[in-house]
Amino acid sequence: MAEPDILAAALDAIADPSSGRGLIESGRAAAPRVSGDTASLILDVTGLSGDARAQLERAIRGALIGLAGIREVRVAMTAEKRTRRLLAVGSGKGGVGKSTLAANLAVALARLGIRTGLIDADIYGPSQPRLMDSEGRKPEARDQKLIPVPTRYGVPMLSMGHLVKPGQAIAWRGPMAGNALGQLIDAEWGDADVLIVDLPPGTGDVQLTMISKHKPAGALIVSTPQDLALIDATRAIDLFNQSTVPIIGIVENMAGYACPHCGEISDPFGAGGAEAAAHALGIPFIGRIPLDIAIRKASDEGRPPAAGGDAVAQPFLDIAGHIAGWLNQSAPSGVRLP
């Protein structure tokens, strides 16, 4: 085997951190060039953290030095600017299940093969650590950037709930909340292509900061079928429209309750209101989530229903399918998600 082929084979025996394939097979590294006892190669480090880059470089040097007379290895690192898109999940009022939808949407997108992160931007009332079973976890920091907390559902996440003591009140004025949001968004998100941002209810400081400094690629609006929730949801839609943030669609939550004893369906919050509002506003209606005690129990236990294989997972997976389609249709030229 020729000297360059020996070195290339050694590189391909090292696994790419993202795909698990060899470095050359995955396109992570180019075949090395040899000059005397020095091997030079170009390494694409797009999407890798600082630690992952350093670890990969050490592995390359360890594999090549001493092989075929090589005494020095030069690694030139390059990285493409990652097109990471923020998707805001908002509502006009609290209590409509926005955070539950955001958590399950992130999990469902990850199940579809889309590298997804989750940001709990509800600065004053963070609930994602409970929903994602990451309470008590503390994010590390590197180079003045937070490192997201991993979860067992394949979705890294960050929340103010990870940074303060449980039950501690967060009494911050607008600028402090805006700065906190910036730290969560500008964290070291690695190879995540999509960040789901669970917004606080309403149209306040956090929403305005996000739109002005971290403009989302799109927004998903959550409402219950009742008229009061729809009135408030319309205000949230108007805020995004004024800011030229595309509205991906409306989701109707708590849409129909199946009695666990007799199976009869009732509609304590009304029926079809969100769908009718979507049609009236010319906005896509992309799904309903039932009022189901199984969703409530699983969420309280930190088990997002979208991670399971039973019937309660399907509405979330269906909505995630709509979102995935929207992401591909609105993607920049040449960028396509799985």
C-alpha positions in Angstrom: 0.0 0.0 0.0 1.3 3.5 -0.9 2.3 5.8 1.8 -0.7 8.2 1.3 -3.1 5.3 1.3 -1.7 4.0 4.6 -2.3 7.4 6.2 -5.7 7.7 4.6 -6.7 4.3 6.0 -5.5 5.4 9.5 -7.7 8.5 9.3 -10.7 6.5 8.2 -10.2 4.3 11.2 -11.1 7.3 13.4 -14.8 7.9 13.8 -16.4 11.2 12.9 -18.1 12.5 16.1 -21.3 13.4 14.2 -21.9 10.5 11.8 -19.7 7.7 13.3 -18.2 7.0 9.9 -14.5 7.3 9.1 -13.1 10.8 8.9 -12.5 10.6 5.1 -15.6 8.6 4.3 -17.7 11.2 6.2 -16.0 14.1 4.5 -14.7 15.4 7.8 -11.1 15.2 6.6 -9.3 15.3 3.3 -6.6 12.7 2.4 -3.3 13.9 3.9 -0.5 15.3 1.8 3.0 14.1 2.6 6.2 16.1 2.3 9.3 14.4 3.7 8.4 13.3 7.2 5.5 15.7 7.5 1.8 15.0 6.9 -0.6 17.8 6.3 -4.4 17.6 6.2 -7.5 19.8 6.2 -10.1 19.0 8.9 -13.7 20.3 8.7 -14.7 21.0 12.3 -18.2 22.4 11.5 -20.6 21.8 14.4 -18.0 20.5 16.8 -17.4 22.0 20.2 -13.9 23.2 21.3 -13.4 20.0 23.3 -14.4 17.8 20.4 -12.1 19.6 18.0 -9.1 19.2 20.4 -9.9 15.5 21.0 -10.2 14.8 17.3 -6.9 16.6 16.6 -5.2 14.5 19.3 -6.6 11.3 17.8 -5.3 12.2 14.3 -1.8 13.0 15.6 -1.7 9.8 17.6 -2.8 7.7 14.6 -0.4 9.2 12.1 2.8 10.0 14.0 5.2 7.1 13.6 3.2 5.7 10.7 5.2 5.4 7.4 8.0 7.5 8.8 5.8 10.5 9.7 7.3 12.6 12.5 5.1 15.7 12.3 1.4 16.2 11.6 -0.1 19.5 10.6 -3.9 19.9 10.9 -5.6 22.9 9.3 -9.1 23.4 10.7 -12.0 24.9 8.7 -15.6 25.4 9.6 -18.6 26.5 7.6 -21.0 28.9 9.3 -23.9 26.8 10.6 -27.3 27.8 9.5 -29.1 27.3 12.8 -32.7 28.3 13.0 -34.8 29.4 15.9 -38.4 28.3 16.1 -40.5 30.3 18.7 -43.4 28.6 20.4 -45.7 31.3 21.8 -49.1 32.0 23.1 -51.1 35.0 24.1 -51.8 33.8 27.6 -50.6 31.3 30.1 -52.1 27.9 30.9 -52.6 26.7 27.3 -49.9 24.0 27.3 -47.3 25.9 25.4 -44.3 24.5 27.3 -45.7 20.9 27.0 -46.0 21.4 23.3 -42.5 22.9 23.0 -40.9 20.0 24.9 -42.7 17.4 22.9 -42.0 19.1 19.6 -38.3 19.2 20.3 -38.4 15.4 21.2 -40.5 14.6 18.1 -38.2 16.5 15.8 -35.2 14.7 17.2 -37.0 11.4 16.6 -37.4 12.5 13.0 -33.6 12.8 12.7 -33.4 16.6 13.0 -30.7 17.8 15.4 -32.7 19.9 17.8 -32.0 21.9 21.0 -34.5 23.3 23.5 -34.4 26.8 25.1 -36.7 27.5 28.0 -37.1 31.3 27.5 -39.8 31.5 30.1 -37.4 33.4 32.4 -39.8 34.0 35.3 -41.5 30.6 35.3 -39.3 27.9 33.8 -40.9 24.5 33.5 -38.8 22.7 31.0 -36.4 21.0 33.5 -39.4 19.2 35.0 -40.9 18.3 31.6 -37.5 17.0 30.3 -36.4 15.3 33.5 -33.3 17.5 34.0 -34.1 19.2 37.3 -31.1 19.7 39.5 -28.7 19.7 36.6 -26.2 22.6 36.3 -24.8 23.6 32.9 -21.0 24.0 32.6 -19.4 27.0 30.9 -16.5 27.2 28.5 -15.0 30.3 26.9 -17.8 32.3 28.6 -20.5 30.2 26.9 -22.9 27.9 28.6 -22.8 24.2 27.6 -26.4 22.9 27.2 -27.6 20.1 29.6 -28.0 16.8 27.8 -31.2 14.9 28.2 -32.1 11.2 27.8 -34.3 12.2 24.9 -31.5 13.3 22.6 -32.3 17.0 23.0 -29.8 19.3 24.7 -31.5 22.1 26.6 -31.0 25.2 28.7 -33.3 26.9 31.1 -33.2 29.5 33.9 -34.4 26.6 36.0 -30.9 25.1 35.6 -29.3 28.3 36.9 -31.3 29.1 40.0 -32.4 27.2 43.1 -35.7 25.3 42.8 -38.5 27.6 43.8 -36.4 30.7 43.8 -38.2 33.8 42.5 -36.6 35.5 39.6 -37.5 39.2 40.0 -35.7 40.8 37.1 -36.5 43.9 35.1 -36.6 43.7 31.3 -32.9 44.2 30.5 -31.7 41.5 32.9 -34.3 39.1 31.4 -33.0 40.0 27.9 -29.4 39.4 28.8 -30.4 36.0 30.3 -32.1 35.1 27.0 -29.0 36.0 25.1 -26.9 33.7 27.2 -29.2 30.8 26.6 -29.4 31.4 22.8 -25.7 32.1 22.3 -24.6 28.9 24.2 -22.4 26.2 22.7 -25.2 24.3 20.8 -22.8 22.0 18.9 -24.3 20.5 15.8 -28.0 21.5 16.5 -29.7 22.6 13.4 -32.9 23.8 15.1 -33.5 25.5 18.5 -37.0 25.4 19.9 -37.6 28.5 22.0 -40.3 28.1 24.6 -41.4 31.7 25.1 -43.2 33.2 28.2 -46.9 33.9 27.6 -47.9 37.3 26.2 -46.0 39.9 24.3 -43.5 41.3 26.7 -39.8 42.1 27.1 -38.5 38.6 26.3 -40.4 38.4 23.1 -39.3 41.9 22.0 -35.6 41.1 22.8 -35.7 37.8 20.9 -37.3 39.4 17.9 -34.8 42.3 17.8 -31.6 40.5 18.6 -32.2 36.8 17.8 -34.9 36.9 15.1 -36.7 33.5 14.8 -37.0 31.7 11.5 -40.7 31.1 12.3 -43.2 31.0 15.1 -45.8 28.4 16.2 -48.8 29.7 18.2 -50.6 27.5 20.8 -54.1 28.1 21.9 -57.0 26.3 23.5 -60.3 26.4 21.6 -62.0 28.9 24.0 -62.6 32.5 22.8 -60.5 34.2 25.5 -57.4 32.2 24.6 -58.0 32.9 20.9 -58.2 36.6 21.5 -54.9 36.6 23.3 -53.4 34.3 20.6 -54.3 36.8 18.0 -52.3 39.4 19.8 -49.2 37.1 19.7 -49.8 36.5 16.0 -50.0 40.3 15.4 -46.6 40.8 17.2 -44.9 38.3 15.0 -46.6 39.7 11.9 -45.4 43.2 12.7 -41.9 41.9 13.1 -42.1 39.9 9.8 -41.5 36.6 11.6 -43.3 33.9 9.6 -46.2 32.2 11.4 -45.7 28.4 10.8 -49.2 27.7 12.1 -51.6 27.3 15.0 -51.9 24.3 17.3 -55.1 23.7 19.2 -54.4 22.2 22.6 -56.8 20.6 25.1 -59.0 19.8 22.2 -61.5 17.3 23.4 -61.5 15.2 26.6 -62.1 11.5 26.5 -63.7 10.2 29.8 -61.4 7.5 31.1 -64.5 5.6 32.4 -67.0 5.7 29.6 -64.9 6.9 26.7 -67.3 9.7 25.8 -65.7 12.8 24.3 -66.6 16.2 25.8 -65.3 19.7 25.0 -64.8 21.6 28.2 -62.9 24.4 26.4 -65.0 24.3 23.2 -64.2 22.7 19.9 -62.6 23.9 16.7 -62.0 27.5 17.7 -58.3 27.6 16.9 -58.9 26.0 13.5 -61.6 28.5 12.7 -59.4 31.4 13.8 -56.5 30.0 11.7 -58.7 30.0 8.6 -60.0 33.5 9.3 -56.5 34.8 9.7 -55.1 32.9 6.7 -52.7 30.9 8.9 -52.1 27.1 8.6 -53.8 25.0 11.2 -51.4 22.2 11.9 -52.9 20.0 14.6 -54.8 19.2 17.7 -53.6 17.9 21.1 -56.3 16.2 23.2 -56.9 16.9 26.9 -55.6 13.6 28.0 -54.7 12.6 31.6 -51.9 10.4 30.2 -50.2 13.5 28.8 -50.5 15.3 32.1 -49.1 12.3 34.1 -46.2 11.7 31.7 -45.3 15.4 31.7 -45.3 15.7 35.5 -42.9 12.7 35.6 -40.5 14.1 33.1 -41.5 11.7 30.3 -42.5 13.7 27.2 -45.2 11.7 25.5 -43.6 12.3 22.1 -40.8 10.0 23.2 -43.1 7.0 23.6 -44.7 4.6 21.2 -48.4 4.8 22.2 -51.3 6.8 20.8 -50.6 10.0 22.9 -47.3 10.4 21.0 -48.9 10.6 17.6 -50.4 14.1 17.6 -46.9 15.5 18.5 -45.2 13.5 15.8 -47.8 14.6 13.3 -47.1 18.3 14.2 -43.4 17.7 14.1 -43.8 16.3 10.5 -45.5 19.5 9.5 -42.7 21.6 11.1 -40.1 19.5 9.3 -41.8 20.1 6.0 -41.9 23.8 6.7 -38.2 23.9 7.6 -37.2 22.2 4.4 -39.4 24.5 2.3 -38.1 27.6 3.9 -34.5 26.5 4.1 -31.7 28.5 2.5 -30.6 27.2 -0.9 -28.6 24.0 -0.5 -29.6 23.4 3.1 -31.9 20.4 3.7 -32.8 18.7 6.9 -33.2 14.9 7.2 
